[in-house]
C-alpha cells in the first residue's frame, strides 16, 4: 500500500477539501502511521486520547493490522478493516478516522464521529398533559436508543439502509420480527430499495415513494415525533421508519382512525378518551361542512332556517356588497393567508400577527361593511375545530373549500353528492393492503374496543386485526 498514492486519490476524490486532514503519527518503534479524517465531524479529544495516543505508544517493529486489532490498541467505538477505497470515502463522511501505512494490506477504520444533537425534549407539535415528554431528535442513533429503551426484547429488528446518491442518508426499518407480517416487511423494504434520488433531507421525502397512489388528498403514511406513540404502533405490528436528520418517524400501514386517537387517550380515563374521540370526529366533520351548509341554506333553502335565526342573519347581511358564496370564500382565503404568514414569521411576531389578523382585521372588515358577522363567525369556528385534528389540517382546509363550492353551486344536493363521493373515495384507499377506513369499512368487531370507543387495556387482549401481524395475542 503506497501511502502517497492513497493520499493523492483521497485528495482528488474530495476535490482537495480544506477540512480533509492527513496526519502522520510516529510510533514508539519509529514506524510511520497515516491518519485521515474530516475535521468538522470528528471528536478531536476522542481522536487524540483513544486513537493517536495509543498508536504513539505502539512498540512493534511491524505496525500491522493484527497488532492493532488483536491487542486492542484502539479500544473505543467501532473498529474494523476495509480494502475498498469507495468504502473508505463513505466512512470518512460518516465521521470515521482511517489508519494505514506502507506495511498494512488493508485500512483500519475507527469510529470517532461527533454530531451536534439537541436534547429529546417534548415535541412542539405533540404536547401532552400526562405521559412521556420525550421526543425524537434529528440524530438517528438517539432516536433508535429511545425505541430500544422502550422495547427491551430480542425480537426488536433494526435494519439499516442508505438512500440518496449525494446525501447517503441513513434509514432504519424498525419492527418486531415475532409480530410484524413478513410480507409487509418485504414490501416496505422493496419500495425503499427502489428509491433513486439525489438526497433525502427529511423523512417526508420518503413518503411519496411509499404511497401507492400518487397525488392523494389524504395521507397514507403515519408520522409521529413521540417515541411512546411509535412504540405502541410497533407493538401492534406496524413498521417504523427513521431517517437521519429528521425528528419525524414514519409508520406503516396507516389508517384514518389513527388521527382521531391521541396519546393522551391512554393516559386518562376510558370515558373521557371516548368522549374526546367522538368530539374530534364531530369537530372534523363540522370544520369541513359548515361553510358549505351556511351558503347552501342562505342561497337555496331559506325555508329550512328557523324564522328567528333567519331574521337575525338577514339583519346582519344587509348592505354587504358580496353574495354569501363570495363572502365566505373571501374570509376563508383571508384566514388561510394569515395562517401561512404566521407560520413563516418569527414566533413572537407570528403570535402578534395572529391576534391582529383575527381580531383587528376581522372586526374592521365587519364595521366597514365588507363582510357580515355570521360569515366571520362560521369561518372562525371551522378554523378552531380543524385544530382538533392537527395531522389533518391540510386535508380539512382543502375539503372545506371543495364543499364551500359545492354548497354555493348546487346547495344541499351538492353537499350530499360530495359527501357520497368522499366516502366512496375513502373506502377505495388502502395503505399497504390495509383498508383506509378499517375497522369500520370493513367492519371488524374485535377492533372496536380501541376504535371511536376506548375500552380498558385489560379488555384488549388481542392485537388489532386491521393491522397485518403474525401474533394476535397481546395478553
HELIX and SHEET records of a PDB file:
HELIX    1   1 UNK A    3  UNK A   13  1                                  11    
HELIX    2   2 UNK A   39  UNK A   41  5                                   3    
HELIX    3   3 UNK A   44  UNK A   47  1                                   4    
HELIX    4   4 UNK A   48  UNK A   52  3                                   5    
HELIX    5   5 UNK A   53  UNK A   56  1                                   4    
HELIX    6   6 UNK A   65  UNK A   70  1                                   6    
HELIX    7   7 UNK A   85  UNK A   93  1                                   9    
HELIX    8   8 UNK A  140  UNK A  150  1                                  11    
HELIX    9   9 UNK A  182  UNK A  193  1                                  12    
HELIX   10  10 UNK A  203  UNK A  206  5                                   4    
HELIX   11  11 UNK A  207  UNK A  210  1                                   4    
HELIX   12  12 UNK A  227  UNK A  235  1                                   9    
HELIX   13  13 UNK A  256  UNK A  260  5                                   5    
HELIX   14  14 UNK A  263  UNK A  267  5                                   5    
HELIX   15  15 UNK A  270  UNK A  300  1                                  31    
HELIX   16  16 UNK A  302  UNK A  304  5                                   3    
HELIX   17  17 UNK A  307  UNK A  317  1                                  11    
HELIX   18  18 UNK A  324  UNK A  344  1                                  21    
HELIX   19  19 UNK A  347  UNK A  355  1                                   9    
HELIX   20  20 UNK A  356  UNK A  361  3                                   6    
HELIX   21  21 UNK A  362  UNK A  367  1                                   6    
HELIX   22  22 UNK A  373  UNK A  386  1                                  14    
HELIX   23  23 UNK A  387  UNK A  392  5                                   6    
HELIX   24  24 UNK A  393  UNK A  410  1                                  18    
HELIX   25  25 UNK A  412  UNK A  428  1                                  17    
HELIX   26  26 UNK A  445  UNK A  449  5                                   5    
HELIX   27  27 UNK A  457  UNK A  459  5                                   3    
SHEET    1   A 5 UNK A  20  UNK A  26  0                                        
SHEET    2   A 5 UNK A  32  UNK A  38 -1                                        
SHEET    3   A 5 UNK A  96  UNK A 100 -1                                        
SHEET    4   A 5 UNK A 107  UNK A 111 -1                                        
SHEET    5   A 5 UNK A  79  UNK A  82 -1                                        
SHEET    1   B 5 UNK A 156  UNK A 163  0                                        
SHEET    2   B 5 UNK A 169  UNK A 176 -1                                        
SHEET    3   B 5 UNK A 239  UNK A 243 -1                                        
SHEET    4   B 5 UNK A 249  UNK A 252 -1                                        
SHEET    5   B 5 UNK A 222  UNK A 224 -1                                        
SHEET    1   C 2 UNK A 430  UNK A 431  0                                        
SHEET    2   C 2 UNK A 434  UNK A 435 -1                                        
END                                                                             
